[in-house]
Amino acid sequence: MKIWMEMDNGEKIPVRELEGTSKDTDTLLIQFGFDMHPAAREDMEAELSERIGKKCVILPYRIVKIWGV
């Protein structure tokens, strides 16, 4: 699955192909290479969640890795 971002001018650009997900995955953790204002991040999470059909969480820019133990 690929995620596309639509720019203000209507151009669609690929953001990135999803990695390490299965059909059973219900939440996606997303990391961008830039920082976002918290309100903008929440708006983007809501938009991506609606478009993709899975809960999307955008990690703050300073978070580099997350491990589950």
Predicted model as a PDB file, atoms N, CA, C, CB and O in Angstrom, pLDDT in the B-factor column:
MODEL        1                                                                  
ATOM      1  N   MET A   1       0.851  -1.168   0.000  1.00 60.00           N  
ATOM      2  CA  MET A   1       0.000   0.000   0.000  1.00 60.00           C  
ATOM      3  C   MET A   1       0.894   1.227   0.000  1.00 60.00           C  
ATOM      4  CB  MET A   1      -0.967   0.000   1.217  1.00 60.00           C  
ATOM      5  O   MET A   1       1.915   1.251   0.687  1.00 60.00           O  
ATOM      6  N   LYS A   2       0.524   2.236  -0.756  1.00 66.00           N  
ATOM      7  CA  LYS A   2       1.274   3.482  -0.794  1.00 66.00           C  
ATOM      8  C   LYS A   2       0.407   4.620  -0.266  1.00 66.00           C  
ATOM      9  CB  LYS A   2       1.762   3.786  -2.228  1.00 66.00           C  
ATOM     10  O   LYS A   2      -0.816   4.598  -0.402  1.00 66.00           O  
ATOM     11  N   ILE A   3       1.046   5.598   0.327  1.00 70.00           N  
ATOM     12  CA  ILE A   3       0.364   6.799   0.814  1.00 70.00           C  
ATOM     13  C   ILE A   3       0.742   7.937  -0.118  1.00 70.00           C  
ATOM     14  CB  ILE A   3       0.747   7.128   2.310  1.00 70.00           C  
ATOM     15  O   ILE A   3       1.919   8.147  -0.411  1.00 70.00           O  
ATOM     16  N   TRP A   4      -0.266   8.672  -0.582  1.00 72.00           N  
ATOM     17  CA  TRP A   4      -0.061   9.812  -1.464  1.00 72.00           C  
ATOM     18  C   TRP A   4      -0.492  11.074  -0.737  1.00 72.00           C  
ATOM     19  CB  TRP A   4      -0.845   9.643  -2.796  1.00 72.00           C  
ATOM     20  O   TRP A   4      -1.451  11.055   0.035  1.00 72.00           O  
ATOM     21  N   MET A   5       0.211  12.166  -0.980  1.00 73.00           N  
ATOM     22  CA  MET A   5      -0.161  13.452  -0.410  1.00 73.00           C  
ATOM     23  C   MET A   5      -0.581  14.356  -1.564  1.00 73.00           C  
ATOM     24  CB  MET A   5       1.020  14.085   0.419  1.00 73.00           C  
ATOM     25  O   MET A   5       0.133  14.474  -2.560  1.00 73.00           O  
ATOM     26  N   GLU A   6      -1.739  14.990  -1.426  1.00 77.00           N  
ATOM     27  CA  GLU A   6      -2.203  15.913  -2.452  1.00 77.00           C  
ATOM     28  C   GLU A   6      -1.821  17.333  -2.047  1.00 77.00           C  
ATOM     29  CB  GLU A   6      -3.742  15.788  -2.664  1.00 77.00           C  
ATOM     30  O   GLU A   6      -2.188  17.808  -0.972  1.00 77.00           O  
ATOM     31  N   MET A   7      -1.084  17.995  -2.919  1.00 78.00           N  
ATOM     32  CA  MET A   7      -0.630  19.352  -2.663  1.00 78.00           C  
ATOM     33  C   MET A   7      -1.778  20.325  -2.945  1.00 78.00           C  
ATOM     34  CB  MET A   7       0.617  19.693  -3.530  1.00 78.00           C  
ATOM     35  O   MET A   7      -2.780  19.949  -3.552  1.00 78.00           O  
ATOM     36  N   ASP A   8      -1.626  21.574  -2.502  1.00 82.00           N  
ATOM     37  CA  ASP A   8      -2.659  22.593  -2.711  1.00 82.00           C  
ATOM     38  C   ASP A   8      -2.985  22.795  -4.189  1.00 82.00           C  
ATOM     39  CB  ASP A   8      -2.217  23.912  -2.102  1.00 82.00           C  
ATOM     40  O   ASP A   8      -4.111  23.151  -4.534  1.00 82.00           O  
ATOM     41  N   ASN A   9      -2.004  22.570  -5.060  1.00 87.00           N  
ATOM     42  CA  ASN A   9      -2.224  22.768  -6.492  1.00 87.00           C  
ATOM     43  C   ASN A   9      -2.844  21.543  -7.169  1.00 87.00           C  
ATOM     44  CB  ASN A   9      -0.914  23.114  -7.168  1.00 87.00           C  
ATOM     45  O   ASN A   9      -3.025  21.537  -8.386  1.00 87.00           O  
ATOM     46  N   GLY A  10      -3.172  20.502  -6.385  1.00 86.00           N  
ATOM     47  CA  GLY A  10      -3.805  19.303  -6.923  1.00 86.00           C  
ATOM     48  C   GLY A  10      -2.830  18.199  -7.295  1.00 86.00           C  
ATOM     49  O   GLY A  10      -3.249  17.074  -7.568  1.00 86.00           O  
ATOM     50  N   GLU A  11      -1.539  18.500  -7.309  1.00 85.00           N  
ATOM     51  CA  GLU A  11      -0.533  17.496  -7.637  1.00 85.00           C  
ATOM     52  C   GLU A  11      -0.483  16.443  -6.528  1.00 85.00           C  
ATOM     53  CB  GLU A  11       0.861  18.154  -7.835  1.00 85.00           C  
ATOM     54  O   GLU A  11      -0.491  16.780  -5.344  1.00 85.00           O  
ATOM     55  N   LYS A  12      -0.430  15.171  -6.918  1.00 81.00           N  
ATOM     56  CA  LYS A  12      -0.310  14.090  -5.939  1.00 81.00           C  
ATOM     57  C   LYS A  12       1.106  13.545  -5.978  1.00 81.00           C  
ATOM     58  CB  LYS A  12      -1.342  12.960  -6.215  1.00 81.00           C  
ATOM     59  O   LYS A  12       1.631  13.210  -7.040  1.00 81.00           O  
ATOM     60  N   ILE A  13       1.719  13.461  -4.796  1.00 74.00           N  
ATOM     61  CA  ILE A  13       3.078  12.946  -4.710  1.00 74.00           C  
ATOM     62  C   ILE A  13       3.092  11.763  -3.749  1.00 74.00           C  
ATOM     63  CB  ILE A  13       4.071  14.052  -4.248  1.00 74.00           C  
ATOM     64  O   ILE A  13       2.404  11.786  -2.728  1.00 74.00           O  
ATOM     65  N   PRO A  14       3.876  10.721  -4.069  1.00 73.00           N  
ATOM     66  CA  PRO A  14       3.958   9.585  -3.157  1.00 73.00           C  
ATOM     67  C   PRO A  14       4.738   9.967  -1.908  1.00 73.00           C  
ATOM     68  CB  PRO A  14       4.613   8.379  -3.849  1.00 73.00           C  
ATOM     69  O   PRO A  14       5.799  10.587  -1.992  1.00 73.00           O  
ATOM     70  N   VAL A  15       4.203   9.592  -0.745  1.00 69.00           N  
ATOM     71  CA  VAL A  15       4.899   9.872   0.504  1.00 69.00           C  
ATOM     72  C   VAL A  15       5.830   8.705   0.819  1.00 69.00           C  
ATOM     73  CB  VAL A  15       3.891  10.113   1.668  1.00 69.00           C  
ATOM     74  O   VAL A  15       7.026   8.888   1.043  1.00 69.00           O  
ATOM     75  N   ARG A  16       5.263   7.516   0.832  1.00 64.00           N  
ATOM     76  CA  ARG A  16       6.084   6.355   1.142  1.00 64.00           C  
ATOM     77  C   ARG A  16       5.225   5.105   1.087  1.00 64.00           C  
ATOM     78  CB  ARG A  16       6.751   6.500   2.526  1.00 64.00           C  
ATOM     79  O   ARG A  16       4.019   5.151   1.330  1.00 64.00           O  
ATOM     80  N   GLU A  17       5.848   4.010   0.770  1.00 62.00           N  
ATOM     81  CA  GLU A  17       5.146   2.733   0.808  1.00 62.00           C  
ATOM     82  C   GLU A  17       5.137   2.233   2.243  1.00 62.00           C  
ATOM     83  CB  GLU A  17       5.810   1.691  -0.144  1.00 62.00           C  
ATOM     84  O   GLU A  17       6.128   2.360   2.963  1.00 62.00           O  
ATOM     85  N   LEU A  18       4.012   1.666   2.652  1.00 64.00           N  
ATOM     86  CA  LEU A  18       3.914   1.132   4.003  1.00 64.00           C  
ATOM     87  C   LEU A  18       4.851  -0.053   4.152  1.00 64.00           C  
ATOM     88  CB  LEU A  18       2.465   0.723   4.331  1.00 64.00           C  
ATOM     89  O   LEU A  18       4.947  -0.896   3.260  1.00 64.00           O  
ATOM     90  N   GLU A  19       5.539  -0.114   5.277  1.00 65.00           N  
ATOM     91  CA  GLU A  19       6.488  -1.188   5.540  1.00 65.00           C  
ATOM     92  C   GLU A  19       6.072  -1.961   6.778  1.00 65.00           C  
ATOM     93  CB  GLU A  19       7.908  -0.632   5.709  1.00 65.00           C  
ATOM     94  O   GLU A  19       5.642  -1.366   7.767  1.00 65.00           O  
ATOM     95  N   GLY A  20       6.193  -3.259   6.735  1.00 65.00           N  
ATOM     96  CA  GLY A  20       5.987  -4.081   7.910  1.00 65.00           C  
ATOM     97  C   GLY A  20       4.567  -4.099   8.435  1.00 65.00           C  
ATOM     98  O   GLY A  20       4.363  -4.216   9.643  1.00 65.00           O  
ATOM     99  N   THR A  21       3.585  -3.986   7.566  1.00 69.00           N  
ATOM    100  CA  THR A  21       2.196  -4.027   8.014  1.00 69.00           C  
ATOM    101  C   THR A  21       1.500  -5.237   7.424  1.00 69.00           C  
ATOM    102  CB  THR A  21       1.454  -2.738   7.627  1.00 69.00           C  
ATOM    103  O   THR A  21       1.896  -5.745   6.375  1.00 69.00           O  
ATOM    104  N   SER A  22       0.477  -5.686   8.095  1.00 73.00           N  
ATOM    105  CA  SER A  22      -0.338  -6.773   7.586  1.00 73.00           C  
ATOM    106  C   SER A  22      -1.784  -6.299   7.547  1.00 73.00           C  
ATOM    107  CB  SER A  22      -0.184  -8.057   8.459  1.00 73.00           C  
ATOM    108  O   SER A  22      -2.101  -5.218   8.044  1.00 73.00           O  
ATOM    109  N   LYS A  23      -2.646  -7.093   6.969  1.00 74.00           N  
ATOM    110  CA  LYS A  23      -4.062  -6.727   6.893  1.00 74.00           C  
ATOM    111  C   LYS A  23      -4.686  -6.635   8.283  1.00 74.00           C  
ATOM    112  CB  LYS A  23      -4.829  -7.742   6.041  1.00 74.00           C  
ATOM    113  O   LYS A  23      -5.687  -5.941   8.461  1.00 74.00           O  
ATOM    114  N   ASP A  24      -4.111  -7.324   9.269  1.00 80.00           N  
ATOM    115  CA  ASP A  24      -4.642  -7.315  10.631  1.00 80.00           C  
ATOM    116  C   ASP A  24      -4.227  -6.070  11.420  1.00 80.00           C  
ATOM    117  CB  ASP A  24      -4.183  -8.558  11.366  1.00 80.00           C  
ATOM    118  O   ASP A  24      -4.758  -5.819  12.502  1.00 80.00           O  
ATOM    119  N   THR A  25      -3.291  -5.297  10.892  1.00 81.00           N  
ATOM    120  CA  THR A  25      -2.822  -4.095  11.580  1.00 81.00           C  
ATOM    121  C   THR A  25      -3.955  -3.087  11.659  1.00 81.00           C  
ATOM    122  CB  THR A  25      -1.594  -3.482  10.858  1.00 81.00           C  
ATOM    123  O   THR A  25      -4.607  -2.801  10.655  1.00 81.00           O  
ATOM    124  N   ASP A  26      -4.194  -2.544  12.857  1.00 85.00           N  
ATOM    125  CA  ASP A  26      -5.262  -1.557  12.984  1.00 85.00           C  
ATOM    126  C   ASP A  26      -4.742  -0.150  13.274  1.00 85.00           C  
ATOM    127  CB  ASP A  26      -6.212  -1.975  14.074  1.00 85.00           C  
ATOM    128  O   ASP A  26      -5.505   0.813  13.206  1.00 85.00           O  
ATOM    129  N   THR A  27      -3.443  -0.018  13.598  1.00 87.00           N  
ATOM    130  CA  THR A  27      -2.854   1.292  13.877  1.00 87.00           C  
ATOM    131  C   THR A  27      -1.537   1.420  13.123  1.00 87.00           C  
ATOM    132  CB  THR A  27      -2.635   1.493  15.406  1.00 87.00           C  
ATOM    133  O   THR A  27      -0.722   0.498  13.118  1.00 87.00           O  
ATOM    134  N   LEU A  28      -1.336   2.568  12.487  1.00 86.00           N  
ATOM    135  CA  LEU A  28      -0.087   2.848  11.791  1.00 86.00           C  
ATOM    136  C   LEU A  28       0.644   3.966  12.510  1.00 86.00           C  
ATOM    137  CB  LEU A  28      -0.344   3.221  10.313  1.00 86.00           C  
ATOM    138  O   LEU A  28       0.057   5.008  12.800  1.00 86.00           O  
ATOM    139  N   LEU A  29       1.931   3.754  12.800  1.00 84.00           N  
ATOM    140  CA  LEU A  29       2.781   4.798  13.352  1.00 84.00           C  
ATOM    141  C   LEU A  29       3.529   5.409  12.182  1.00 84.00           C  
ATOM    142  CB  LEU A  29       3.767   4.240  14.450  1.00 84.00           C  
ATOM    143  O   LEU A  29       4.177   4.695  11.417  1.00 84.00           O  
ATOM    144  N   ILE A  30       3.446   6.720  12.037  1.00 85.00           N  
ATOM    145  CA  ILE A  30       4.019   7.410  10.890  1.00 85.00           C  
ATOM    146  C   ILE A  30       5.054   8.409  11.383  1.00 85.00           C  
ATOM    147  CB  ILE A  30       2.919   8.120  10.055  1.00 85.00           C  
ATOM    148  O   ILE A  30       4.827   9.136  12.350  1.00 85.00           O  
ATOM    149  N   GLN A  31       6.193   8.431  10.702  1.00 82.00           N  
ATOM    150  CA  GLN A  31       7.244   9.372  11.071  1.00 82.00           C  
ATOM    151  C   GLN A  31       7.611  10.194   9.838  1.00 82.00           C  
ATOM    152  CB  GLN A  31       8.494   8.628  11.646  1.00 82.00           C  
ATOM    153  O   GLN A  31       7.974   9.636   8.803  1.00 82.00           O  
ATOM    154  N   PHE A  32       7.519  11.504   9.948  1.00 82.00           N  
ATOM    155  CA  PHE A  32       7.930  12.412   8.883  1.00 82.00           C  
ATOM    156  C   PHE A  32       9.322  12.934   9.198  1.00 82.00           C  
ATOM    157  CB  PHE A  32       6.920  13.585   8.719  1.00 82.00           C  
ATOM    158  O   PHE A  32       9.769  12.851  10.342  1.00 82.00           O  
ATOM    159  N   GLY A  33      10.004  13.464   8.213  1.00 79.00           N  
ATOM    160  CA  GLY A  33      11.341  14.005   8.394  1.00 79.00           C  
ATOM    161  C   GLY A  33      11.335  15.469   8.776  1.00 79.00           C  
ATOM    162  O   GLY A  33      12.342  16.159   8.613  1.00 79.00           O  
ATOM    163  N   PHE A  34      10.209  15.952   9.284  1.00 83.00           N  
ATOM    164  CA  PHE A  34      10.111  17.350   9.699  1.00 83.00           C  
ATOM    165  C   PHE A  34       9.138  17.438  10.863  1.00 83.00           C  
ATOM    166  CB  PHE A  34       9.654  18.265   8.519  1.00 83.00           C  
ATOM    167  O   PHE A  34       8.313  16.549  11.072  1.00 83.00           O  
ATOM    168  N   ASP A  35       9.249  18.519  11.612  1.00 84.00           N  
ATOM    169  CA  ASP A  35       8.393  18.722  12.771  1.00 84.00           C  
ATOM    170  C   ASP A  35       7.090  19.387  12.335  1.00 84.00           C  
ATOM    171  CB  ASP A  35       9.113  19.576  13.843  1.00 84.00           C  
ATOM    172  O   ASP A  35       7.070  20.150  11.369  1.00 84.00           O  
ATOM    173  N   MET A  36       6.014  19.098  13.041  1.00 85.00           N  
ATOM    174  CA  MET A  36       4.712  19.685  12.738  1.00 85.00           C  
ATOM    175  C   MET A  36       4.132  20.295  14.006  1.00 85.00           C  
ATOM    176  CB  MET A  36       3.746  18.624  12.145  1.00 85.00           C  
ATOM    177  O   MET A  36       4.356  19.790  15.105  1.00 85.00           O  
ATOM    178  N   HIS A  37       3.401  21.359  13.851  1.00 89.00           N  
ATOM    179  CA  HIS A  37       2.665  21.953  14.968  1.00 89.00           C  
ATOM    180  C   HIS A  37       1.656  20.900  15.449  1.00 89.00           C  
ATOM    181  CB  HIS A  37       1.941  23.310  14.540  1.00 89.00           C  
ATOM    182  O   HIS A  37       1.055  20.220  14.617  1.00 89.00           O  
ATOM    183  N   PRO A  38       1.451  20.743  16.762  1.00 90.00           N  
ATOM    184  CA  PRO A  38       0.536  19.713  17.267  1.00 90.00           C  
ATOM    185  C   PRO A  38      -0.853  19.735  16.625  1.00 90.00           C  
ATOM    186  CB  PRO A  38       0.388  19.867  18.747  1.00 90.00           C  
ATOM    187  O   PRO A  38      -1.413  18.673  16.351  1.00 90.00           O  
ATOM    188  N   ALA A  39      -1.412  20.903  16.383  1.00 92.00           N  
ATOM    189  CA  ALA A  39      -2.744  20.964  15.764  1.00 92.00           C  
ATOM    190  C   ALA A  39      -2.705  20.452  14.331  1.00 92.00           C  
ATOM    191  CB  ALA A  39      -3.287  22.402  15.792  1.00 92.00           C  
ATOM    192  O   ALA A  39      -3.626  19.763  13.892  1.00 92.00           O  
ATOM    193  N   ALA A  40      -1.638  20.786  13.594  1.00 91.00           N  
ATOM    194  CA  ALA A  40      -1.493  20.298  12.212  1.00 91.00           C  
ATOM    195  C   ALA A  40      -1.298  18.795  12.204  1.00 91.00           C  
ATOM    196  CB  ALA A  40      -0.307  20.989  11.504  1.00 91.00           C  
ATOM    197  O   ALA A  40      -1.812  18.100  11.328  1.00 91.00           O  
ATOM    198  N   ARG A  41      -0.552  18.291  13.186  1.00 91.00           N  
ATOM    199  CA  ARG A  41      -0.328  16.846  13.280  1.00 91.00           C  
ATOM    200  C   ARG A  41      -1.644  16.122  13.543  1.00 91.00           C  
ATOM    201  CB  ARG A  41       0.693  16.524  14.393  1.00 91.00           C  
ATOM    202  O   ARG A  41      -1.906  15.081  12.941  1.00 91.00           O  
ATOM    203  N   GLU A  42      -2.467  16.655  14.426  1.00 94.00           N  
ATOM    204  CA  GLU A  42      -3.771  16.039  14.714  1.00 94.00           C  
ATOM    205  C   GLU A  42      -4.672  16.050  13.482  1.00 94.00           C  
ATOM    206  CB  GLU A  42      -4.465  16.772  15.875  1.00 94.00           C  
ATOM    207  O   GLU A  42      -5.358  15.066  13.204  1.00 94.00           O  
ATOM    208  N   ASP A  43      -4.671  17.162  12.741  1.00 94.00           N  
ATOM    209  CA  ASP A  43      -5.462  17.238  11.515  1.00 94.00           C  
ATOM    210  C   ASP A  43      -4.998  16.195  10.499  1.00 94.00           C  
ATOM    211  CB  ASP A  43      -5.373  18.645  10.908  1.00 94.00           C  
ATOM    212  O   ASP A  43      -5.817  15.517   9.878  1.00 94.00           O  
ATOM    213  N   MET A  44      -3.673  16.072  10.333  1.00 91.00           N  
ATOM    214  CA  MET A  44      -3.116  15.105   9.383  1.00 91.00           C  
ATOM    215  C   MET A  44      -3.443  13.678   9.819  1.00 91.00           C  
ATOM    216  CB  MET A  44      -1.588  15.287   9.253  1.00 91.00           C  
ATOM    217  O   MET A  44      -3.760  12.838   8.978  1.00 91.00           O  
ATOM    218  N   GLU A  45      -3.370  13.391  11.125  1.00 94.00           N  
ATOM    219  CA  GLU A  45      -3.723  12.058  11.626  1.00 94.00           C  
ATOM    220  C   GLU A  45      -5.169  11.725  11.284  1.00 94.00           C  
ATOM    221  CB  GLU A  45      -3.505  11.975  13.151  1.00 94.00           C  
ATOM    222  O   GLU A  45      -5.462  10.622  10.825  1.00 94.00           O  
ATOM    223  N   ALA A  46      -6.064  12.668  11.505  1.00 95.00           N  
ATOM    224  CA  ALA A  46      -7.482  12.437  11.219  1.00 95.00           C  
ATOM    225  C   ALA A  46      -7.706  12.209   9.734  1.00 95.00           C  
ATOM    226  CB  ALA A  46      -8.327  13.619  11.701  1.00 95.00           C  
ATOM    227  O   ALA A  46      -8.452  11.308   9.351  1.00 95.00           O  
ATOM    228  N   GLU A  47      -7.069  13.017   8.896  1.00 92.00           N  
ATOM    229  CA  GLU A  47      -7.241  12.877   7.445  1.00 92.00           C  
ATOM    230  C   GLU A  47      -6.690  11.544   6.946  1.00 92.00           C  
ATOM    231  CB  GLU A  47      -6.550  14.034   6.714  1.00 92.00           C  
ATOM    232  O   GLU A  47      -7.350  10.852   6.171  1.00 92.00           O  
ATOM    233  N   LEU A  48      -5.482  11.181   7.386  1.00 90.00           N  
ATOM    234  CA  LEU A  48      -4.892   9.914   6.955  1.00 90.00           C  
ATOM    235  C   LEU A  48      -5.698   8.725   7.463  1.00 90.00           C  
ATOM    236  CB  LEU A  48      -3.447   9.809   7.439  1.00 90.00           C  
ATOM    237  O   LEU A  48      -5.892   7.752   6.734  1.00 90.00           O  
ATOM    238  N   SER A  49      -6.172   8.793   8.713  1.00 93.00           N  
ATOM    239  CA  SER A  49      -6.978   7.709   9.277  1.00 93.00           C  
ATOM    240  C   SER A  49      -8.228   7.484   8.434  1.00 93.00           C  
ATOM    241  CB  SER A  49      -7.367   8.020  10.736  1.00 93.00           C  
ATOM    242  O   SER A  49      -8.611   6.346   8.163  1.00 93.00           O  
ATOM    243  N   GLU A  50      -8.852   8.572   8.028  1.00 93.00           N  
ATOM    244  CA  GLU A  50     -10.071   8.460   7.217  1.00 93.00           C  
ATOM    245  C   GLU A  50      -9.759   7.893   5.834  1.00 93.00           C  
ATOM    246  CB  GLU A  50     -10.755   9.832   7.081  1.00 93.00           C  
ATOM    247  O   GLU A  50     -10.490   7.034   5.338  1.00 93.00           O  
ATOM    248  N   ARG A  51      -8.699   8.357   5.219  1.00 88.00           N  
ATOM    249  CA  ARG A  51      -8.348   7.903   3.868  1.00 88.00           C  
ATOM    250  C   ARG A  51      -7.878   6.458   3.826  1.00 88.00           C  
ATOM    251  CB  ARG A  51      -7.276   8.787   3.294  1.00 88.00           C  
ATOM    252  O   ARG A  51      -8.229   5.710   2.913  1.00 88.00           O  
ATOM    253  N   ILE A  52      -7.075   6.063   4.827  1.00 84.00           N  
ATOM    254  CA  ILE A  52      -6.475   4.726   4.821  1.00 84.00           C  
ATOM    255  C   ILE A  52      -7.392   3.693   5.461  1.00 84.00           C  
ATOM    256  CB  ILE A  52      -5.135   4.746   5.548  1.00 84.00           C  
ATOM    257  O   ILE A  52      -7.331   2.511   5.121  1.00 84.00           O  
ATOM    258  N   GLY A  53      -8.245   4.133   6.391  1.00 87.00           N  
ATOM    259  CA  GLY A  53      -9.137   3.204   7.065  1.00 87.00           C  
ATOM    260  C   GLY A  53      -8.507   2.516   8.265  1.00 87.00           C  
ATOM    261  O   GLY A  53      -9.038   1.524   8.764  1.00 87.00           O  
ATOM    262  N   LYS A  54      -7.386   3.032   8.728  1.00 88.00           N  
ATOM    263  CA  LYS A  54      -6.714   2.530   9.929  1.00 88.00           C  
ATOM    264  C   LYS A  54      -6.361   3.744  10.788  1.00 88.00           C  
ATOM    265  CB  LYS A  54      -5.422   1.679   9.567  1.00 88.00           C  
ATOM    266  O   LYS A  54      -6.176   4.846  10.272  1.00 88.00           O  
ATOM    267  N   LYS A  55      -6.270   3.534  12.098  1.00 92.00           N  
ATOM    268  CA  LYS A  55      -5.886   4.647  12.978  1.00 92.00           C  
ATOM    269  C   LYS A  55      -4.438   5.015  12.676  1.00 92.00           C  
ATOM    270  CB  LYS A  55      -6.066   4.268  14.498  1.00 92.00           C  
ATOM    271  O   LYS A  55      -3.559   4.153  12.696  1.00 92.00           O  
ATOM    272  N   CYS A  56      -4.189   6.283  12.399  1.00 91.00           N  
ATOM    273  CA  CYS A  56      -2.850   6.768  12.093  1.00 91.00           C  
ATOM    274  C   CYS A  56      -2.367   7.675  13.214  1.00 91.00           C  
ATOM    275  CB  CYS A  56      -2.828   7.514  10.743  1.00 91.00           C  
ATOM    276  O   CYS A  56      -3.089   8.568  13.658  1.00 91.00           O  
ATOM    277  N   VAL A  57      -1.146   7.440  13.666  1.00 91.00           N  
ATOM    278  CA  VAL A  57      -0.522   8.250  14.708  1.00 91.00           C  
ATOM    279  C   VAL A  57       0.787   8.785  14.140  1.00 91.00           C  
ATOM    280  CB  VAL A  57      -0.282   7.420  16.031  1.00 91.00           C  
ATOM    281  O   VAL A  57       1.670   8.013  13.768  1.00 91.00           O  
ATOM    282  N   ILE A  58       0.908  10.106  14.074  1.00 90.00           N  
ATOM    283  CA  ILE A  58       2.144  10.715  13.598  1.00 90.00           C  
ATOM    284  C   ILE A  58       3.033  10.981  14.798  1.00 90.00           C  
ATOM    285  CB  ILE A  58       1.865  12.028  12.803  1.00 90.00           C  
ATOM    286  O   ILE A  58       2.658  11.702  15.722  1.00 90.00           O  
ATOM    287  N   LEU A  59       4.210  10.390  14.767  1.00 86.00           N  
ATOM    288  CA  LEU A  59       5.147  10.538  15.876  1.00 86.00           C  
ATOM    289  C   LEU A  59       5.819  11.906  15.826  1.00 86.00           C  
ATOM    290  CB  LEU A  59       6.204   9.422  15.844  1.00 86.00           C  
ATOM    291  O   LEU A  59       6.110  12.415  14.744  1.00 86.00           O  
ATOM    292  N   PRO A  60       6.066  12.502  16.988  1.00 84.00           N  
ATOM    293  CA  PRO A  60       6.823  13.755  17.004  1.00 84.00           C  
ATOM    294  C   PRO A  60       8.188  13.551  16.344  1.00 84.00           C  
ATOM    295  CB  PRO A  60       6.996  14.274  18.458  1.00 84.00           C  
ATOM    296  O   PRO A  60       8.765  12.467  16.424  1.00 84.00           O  
ATOM    297  N   TYR A  61       8.691  14.580  15.702  1.00 81.00           N  
ATOM    298  CA  TYR A  61       9.932  14.516  14.929  1.00 81.00           C  
ATOM    299  C   TYR A  61      11.107  14.009  15.738  1.00 81.00           C  
ATOM    300  CB  TYR A  61      10.260  15.867  14.375  1.00 81.00           C  
ATOM    301  O   TYR A  61      11.986  13.341  15.194  1.00 81.00           O  
ATOM    302  N   ARG A  62      11.142  14.308  17.015  1.00 81.00           N  
ATOM    303  CA  ARG A  62      12.287  13.930  17.839  1.00 81.00           C  
ATOM    304  C   ARG A  62      12.323  12.445  18.179  1.00 81.00           C  
ATOM    305  CB  ARG A  62      12.281  14.727  19.107  1.00 81.00           C  
ATOM    306  O   ARG A  62      13.361  11.946  18.615  1.00 81.00           O  
ATOM    307  N   ILE A  63      11.219  11.727  17.991  1.00 79.00           N  
ATOM    308  CA  ILE A  63      11.208  10.292  18.257  1.00 79.00           C  
ATOM    309  C   ILE A  63      11.835   9.575  17.070  1.00 79.00           C  
ATOM    310  CB  ILE A  63       9.760   9.774  18.521  1.00 79.00           C  
ATOM    311  O   ILE A  63      11.386   9.733  15.934  1.00 79.00           O  
ATOM    312  N   VAL A  64      12.864   8.794  17.331  1.00 75.00           N  
ATOM    313  CA  VAL A  64      13.591   8.124  16.258  1.00 75.00           C  
ATOM    314  C   VAL A  64      13.158   6.666  16.127  1.00 75.00           C  
ATOM    315  CB  VAL A  64      15.100   8.206  16.507  1.00 75.00           C  
ATOM    316  O   VAL A  64      12.970   6.184  15.010  1.00 75.00           O  
ATOM    317  N   LYS A  65      12.998   5.961  17.233  1.00 74.00           N  
ATOM    318  CA  LYS A  65      12.595   4.553  17.184  1.00 74.00           C  
ATOM    319  C   LYS A  65      11.690   4.236  18.371  1.00 74.00           C  
ATOM    320  CB  LYS A  65      13.838   3.621  17.183  1.00 74.00           C  
ATOM    321  O   LYS A  65      11.744   4.881  19.419  1.00 74.00           O  
ATOM    322  N   ILE A  66      10.863   3.226  18.165  1.00 74.00           N  
ATOM    323  CA  ILE A  66      10.014   2.719  19.250  1.00 74.00           C  
ATOM    324  C   ILE A  66      10.129   1.201  19.258  1.00 74.00           C  
ATOM    325  CB  ILE A  66       8.511   3.176  19.077  1.00 74.00           C  
ATOM    326  O   ILE A  66      10.027   0.560  18.212  1.00 74.00           O  
ATOM    327  N   TRP A  67      10.340   0.635  20.423  1.00 75.00           N  
ATOM    328  CA  TRP A  67      10.427  -0.805  20.563  1.00 75.00           C  
ATOM    329  C   TRP A  67       9.329  -1.303  21.483  1.00 75.00           C  
ATOM    330  CB  TRP A  67      11.801  -1.217  21.091  1.00 75.00           C  
ATOM    331  O   TRP A  67       8.961  -0.630  22.446  1.00 75.00           O  
ATOM    332  N   GLY A  68       8.817  -2.462  21.191  1.00 67.00           N  
ATOM    333  CA  GLY A  68       7.895  -3.130  22.099  1.00 67.00           C  
ATOM    334  C   GLY A  68       8.626  -4.290  22.748  1.00 67.00           C  
ATOM    335  O   GLY A  68       9.290  -5.073  22.068  1.00 67.00           O  
ATOM    336  N   VAL A  69       8.506  -4.399  24.047  1.00 60.00           N  
ATOM    337  CA  VAL A  69       9.196  -5.506  24.744  1.00 60.00           C  
ATOM    338  C   VAL A  69       8.211  -6.257  25.614  1.00 60.00           C  
ATOM    339  CB  VAL A  69      10.375  -4.978  25.608  1.00 60.00           C  
ATOM    340  O   VAL A  69       8.587  -7.220  26.282  1.00 60.00           O  
TER     341      VAL A  69                                                      
ENDMDL                                                                          
END                                                                             
